């Protein structure tokens, strides 16, 4: 009984750690956008948004792998399998939307 509880605890902790934001924005985006006046400033902002979009896509790919594992071997996760699958799908949707929005912002800054 204690072993199952410990394994469940470690799995939950690992899932939380995987979903945690490890590196917040390296710059104050509000200040950077307000102070962007030259073409070079807007290019730098566009590059930043593209890098963030790439990071979001990496997270999408990671969660798609997790989701496929949960779907293929749901018997390993018991009753929690459906919750884990729903959680992964929600994160995939959120990260895809974030990547899309960051690419949109990059395009806008490239046009300025």
TIDOKOL-338426 format. One line per 10 residues: their letters; for each residue x, y, z of N, C-alpha, C. Coordinates in Angstrom, 3 decimals, always signed. Layout:
<recs>
a	X:Y:Z:X:Y:Z:X:Y:Z; ...
</recs>
This chain:
<recs>
xxxxxxxxxx	+0.826:-1.194:+0.000:+0.000:+0.000:+0.000:+0.866:+1.252:+0.000; +1.890:+1.263:+0.832:+2.775:+2.429:+0.904:+3.547:+2.619:-0.400; +3.898:+1.517:-1.043:+4.641:+1.597:-2.296:+3.783:+2.233:-3.384; +2.514:+1.847:-3.461:+1.615:+2.438:-4.449:+1.434:+3.922:-4.205; +1.296:+4.290:-2.956:+1.136:+5.706:-2.611:+2.387:+6.488:-2.985; +3.544:+5.925:-2.706:+4.803:+6.589:-3.022:+4.985:+6.739:-4.527; +4.670:+5.703:-5.273:+4.787:+5.769:-6.737:+3.831:+6.814:-7.295; +2.604:+6.822:-6.800:+1.623:+7.812:-7.245:+2.093:+9.224:-6.926; +2.660:+9.399:-5.756:+3.170:+10.711:-5.355:+4.288:+11.172:-6.277; +5.216:+10.269:-6.606:+6.317:+10.627:-7.493:+5.835:+10.921:-8.913
xxxxxxxxxx	+4.853:+10.167:-9.395:+4.294:+10.447:-10.712:+3.621:+11.816:-10.748; +2.853:+12.116:-9.713:+2.183:+13.420:-9.649:+3.203:+14.551:-9.557; +4.233:+14.354:-8.756:+5.278:+15.367:-8.621:+6.024:+15.564:-9.939; +6.297:+14.459:-10.635:+6.960:+14.556:-11.937:+6.109:+15.285:-12.953; +4.809:+15.026:-12.941:+3.896:+15.701:-13.862:+3.842:+17.198:-13.568; +3.785:+17.540:-12.295:+3.776:+18.960:-11.931:+5.076:+19.644:-12.326; +6.187:+18.977:-12.122:+7.480:+19.556:-12.490:+7.584:+19.740:-13.999; +7.034:+18.806:-14.763:+7.085:+18.907:-16.223:+6.238:+20.062:-16.733; +5.190:+20.400:-16.009:+4.285:+21.467:-16.435:+4.699:+22.838:-15.922; +5.658:+22.882:-15.019:+6.072:+24.149:-14.422:+6.863:+24.986:-15.419
xxxxxxxxxx	+6.708:+26.278:-15.330:+7.449:+27.210:-16.178:+8.846:+27.370:-15.598; +9.850:+26.952:-16.350:+11.214:+26.968:-15.841:+11.914:+28.317:-16.049; +11.646:+28.969:-17.163:+12.322:+30.235:-17.414:+11.293:+31.297:-17.797; +11.009:+32.216:-16.881:+10.082:+33.288:-17.230:+10.720:+34.197:-18.280; +9.922:+35.112:-18.801:+10.439:+36.005:-19.836:+11.728:+36.677:-19.375; +12.763:+36.623:-20.203:+14.036:+37.231:-19.828:+13.994:+38.756:-19.885; +12.928:+39.299:-20.459:+12.832:+40.752:-20.536:+11.419:+41.186:-20.180; +11.300:+42.437:-19.776:+9.989:+43.000:-19.482:+9.335:+43.336:-20.819; +8.376:+42.520:-21.211:+7.786:+42.648:-22.541:+7.027:+43.966:-22.706; +6.328:+44.408:-21.676:+5.604:+45.669:-21.796:+6.559:+46.820:-22.082
xxxxxxxxxx	+7.647:+46.854:-21.354:+8.636:+47.907:-21.546:+9.297:+47.789:-22.923; +9.611:+46.563:-23.328:+10.257:+46.350:-24.631:+9.347:+46.781:-25.776; +8.054:+46.472:-25.686:+7.114:+46.860:-26.741:+6.936:+48.370:-26.773; +6.837:+48.996:-25.604:+6.650:+50.450:-25.540:+7.862:+51.203:-26.065; +9.051:+50.654:-25.836:+10.275:+51.347:-26.239:+10.737:+50.993:-27.657; +10.042:+50.091:-28.327:+10.440:+49.696:-29.682:+10.100:+50.820:-30.654; +11.133:+51.431:-31.204:+10.923:+52.534:-32.139:+11.554:+52.258:-33.502; +12.630:+51.520:-33.521:+13.329:+51.293:-34.785:+12.975:+49.924:-35.364; +13.351:+49.743:-36.612:+13.156:+48.455:-37.283:+13.906:+47.348:-36.538; +15.101:+47.658:-36.046:+15.902:+46.670:-35.315:+15.203:+46.247:-34.020
xxxxxxxxxx	+14.568:+47.197:-33.340:+13.825:+46.869:-32.115:+12.685:+45.895:-32.416; +11.966:+46.165:-33.483:+10.848:+45.303:-33.847:+11.339:+43.933:-34.324; +12.476:+43.887:-34.990:+13.065:+42.611:-35.401:+13.459:+41.787:-34.181; +14.017:+42.454:-33.172:+14.397:+41.762:-31.942:+13.157:+41.201:-31.239; +12.098:+41.980:-31.196:+10.849:+41.511:-30.594:+10.277:+40.335:-31.386; +10.312:+40.418:-32.706:+9.811:+39.332:-33.544:+10.614:+38.054:-33.290; +11.921:+38.204:-33.176:+12.776:+37.048:-32.899:+12.417:+36.432:-31.549; +12.182:+37.290:-30.554:+11.807:+36.798:-29.230:+10.493:+36.012:-29.291; +9.507:+36.553:-29.978:+8.212:+35.876:-30.088:+8.344:+34.545:-30.823; +9.200:+34.496:-31.827:+9.418:+33.243:-32.543:+10.101:+32.201:-31.663
xxxxxxxxxx	+11.051:+32.634:-30.833:+11.715:+31.712:-29.908:+10.723:+31.149:-28.897; +9.844:+32.012:-28.390:+8.835:+31.552:-27.447:+7.876:+30.573:-28.123; +7.526:+30.857:-29.371:+6.646:+29.945:-30.116:+7.315:+28.583:-30.288; +8.619:+28.573:-30.538:+9.343:+27.304:-30.653:+9.326:+26.540:-29.334; +9.503:+27.255:-28.220:+9.450:+26.623:-26.899:+8.067:+26.014:-26.657; +7.031:+26.731:-27.050:+5.671:+26.220:-26.877:+5.461:+24.970:-27.731; +6.031:+24.955:-28.929:+5.879:+23.791:-29.801:+6.600:+22.580:-29.218; +7.734:+22.811:-28.572:+8.441:+21.709:-27.902:+7.559:+21.125:-26.804; +6.887:+22.001:-26.054:+5.987:+21.527:-25.004:+4.801:+20.763:-25.594; +4.305:+21.231:-26.719:+3.218:+20.511:-27.397:+3.682:+19.102:-27.747
xxxxxxxxxx	+4.870:+18.993:-28.322:+5.388:+17.689:-28.721:+5.579:+16.771:-27.513; +6.089:+17.326:-26.407:+6.282:+16.528:-25.190:+4.946:+15.990:-24.679; +3.942:+16.860:-24.659:+2.656:+16.430:-24.130:+1.923:+15.484:-25.088; +2.188:+15.598:-26.368:+1.609:+14.635:-27.303:+2.202:+13.247:-27.067; +3.504:+13.187:-26.753:+4.125:+11.902:-26.433:+3.513:+11.318:-25.160; +3.344:+12.180:-24.145:+2.721:+11.709:-22.907:+1.304:+11.209:-23.164; +0.564:+11.956:-23.945:-0.812:+11.573:-24.245:-0.858:+10.222:-24.952; +0.030:+10.009:-25.895:+0.026:+8.724:-26.595:+0.389:+7.591:-25.640; +1.268:+7.872:-24.678:+1.602:+6.858:-23.685:+0.395:+6.561:-22.796; -0.311:+7.599:-22.369:-1.497:+7.401:-21.537:-2.577:+6.631:-22.300
xxxxxxxxxx	-2.689:+6.901:-23.596:-3.701:+6.209:-24.396:-3.311:+4.751:-24.654; -2.039:+4.529:-24.915:-1.588:+3.174:-25.239:-1.567:+2.264:-24.012; -1.247:+2.837:-22.868:-1.104:+2.014:-21.661:-1.938:+2.573:-20.515; -3.177:+2.876:-20.801:-4.039:+3.457:-19.767:-4.249:+2.510:-18.598; -4.090:+1.215:-18.815:-4.257:+0.248:-17.738:-3.221:+0.440:-16.631; -2.087:+1.056:-16.949:-1.068:+1.304:-15.933:-1.465:+2.411:-14.956; -2.371:+3.280:-15.378:-2.699:+4.466:-14.595:-4.041:+4.355:-13.873; -4.728:+3.257:-14.075:-5.980:+3.014:-13.367:-7.032:+4.064:-13.668; -7.734:+4.457:-12.613:-8.816:+5.434:-12.770:-8.310:+6.817:-13.177; -7.061:+7.081:-12.918:-6.506:+8.405:-13.236:-6.200:+8.575:-14.716
xxxxxxxxxx	-6.252:+7.519:-15.473:-5.873:+7.581:-16.886:-6.683:+8.614:-17.647; -7.984:+8.634:-17.443:-8.826:+9.600:-18.168:-8.503:+11.028:-17.761; -8.239:+11.250:-16.483:-7.866:+12.588:-16.021:-6.527:+13.014:-16.615; -5.585:+12.099:-16.653:-4.274:+12.412:-17.216:-4.369:+12.718:-18.707; -5.179:+11.946:-19.417:-5.362:+12.193:-20.855:-6.024:+13.552:-21.091; -7.040:+13.859:-20.300:-7.726:+15.148:-20.455:-6.786:+16.304:-20.122; -5.989:+16.107:-19.087:-5.036:+17.144:-18.687:-4.015:+17.391:-19.801; -3.470:+16.323:-20.362:-2.495:+16.463:-21.451:-3.120:+17.135:-22.668; -4.332:+16.739:-23.010:-4.997:+17.335:-24.169:-5.227:+18.818:-23.948; -5.606:+19.193:-22.733:-5.823:+20.612:-22.424:-4.514:+21.392:-22.551
xxxxxxxxxx	-3.422:+20.825:-22.030:-2.125:+21.494:-22.148:-1.688:+21.605:-23.598; -1.937:+20.579:-24.380:-1.612:+20.639:-25.809:-2.360:+21.789:-26.466; -3.649:+21.903:-26.162:-4.449:+22.986:-26.741:-3.935:+24.353:-26.318; -3.600:+24.495:-25.038:-3.114:+25.779:-24.514:-1.775:+26.144:-25.157; -0.849:+25.185:-25.211:+0.467:+25.473:-25.784:+0.388:+25.729:-27.288; -0.493:+25.023:-27.999:-0.659:+25.300:-29.431:-1.196:+26.709:-29.654; -2.147:+27.104:-28.837:-2.708:+28.457:-28.939:-1.638:+29.497:-28.627; -0.825:+29.237:-27.603:+0.246:+30.169:-27.242:+1.266:+30.282:-28.375; +1.616:+29.170:-28.986:+2.562:+29.203:-30.109:+1.989:+30.004:-31.267; +0.718:+29.779:-31.555:+0.044:+30.503:-32.640:+0.024:+32.011:-32.362
xxxxxxxxxx	-0.295:+32.386:-31.134:-0.345:+33.806:-30.777:+1.032:+34.451:-30.844; +2.058:+33.732:-30.405:+3.415:+34.281:-30.471:+3.872:+34.444:-31.913; +3.529:+33.503:-32.776:+3.882:+33.660:-34.190:+3.135:+34.837:-34.816; +1.907:+35.041:-34.397:+1.129:+36.185:-34.881:+1.797:+37.496:-34.452; +2.223:+37.546:-33.197:+2.906:+38.754:-32.707:+4.225:+38.972:-33.464; +4.932:+37.902:-33.764:+6.186:+38.027:-34.516:+5.917:+38.595:-35.902; +4.861:+38.101:-36.564:+4.514:+38.622:-37.890:+4.164:+40.105:-37.818; +3.421:+40.484:-36.792:+3.034:+41.891:-36.646:+4.274:+42.784:-36.477; +5.224:+42.327:-35.654:+6.425:+43.153:-35.446:+7.308:+43.183:-36.682; +7.304:+42.149:-37.452:+8.093:+42.156:-38.694:+7.504:+43.135:-39.709
xx	+6.203:+43.380:-39.645:+5.553:+44.319:-40.557:+5.765:+45.767:-40.134; +6.145:+46.001:-38.912:+6.316:+47.384:-38.433:+7.600:+47.995:-38.894
</recs>
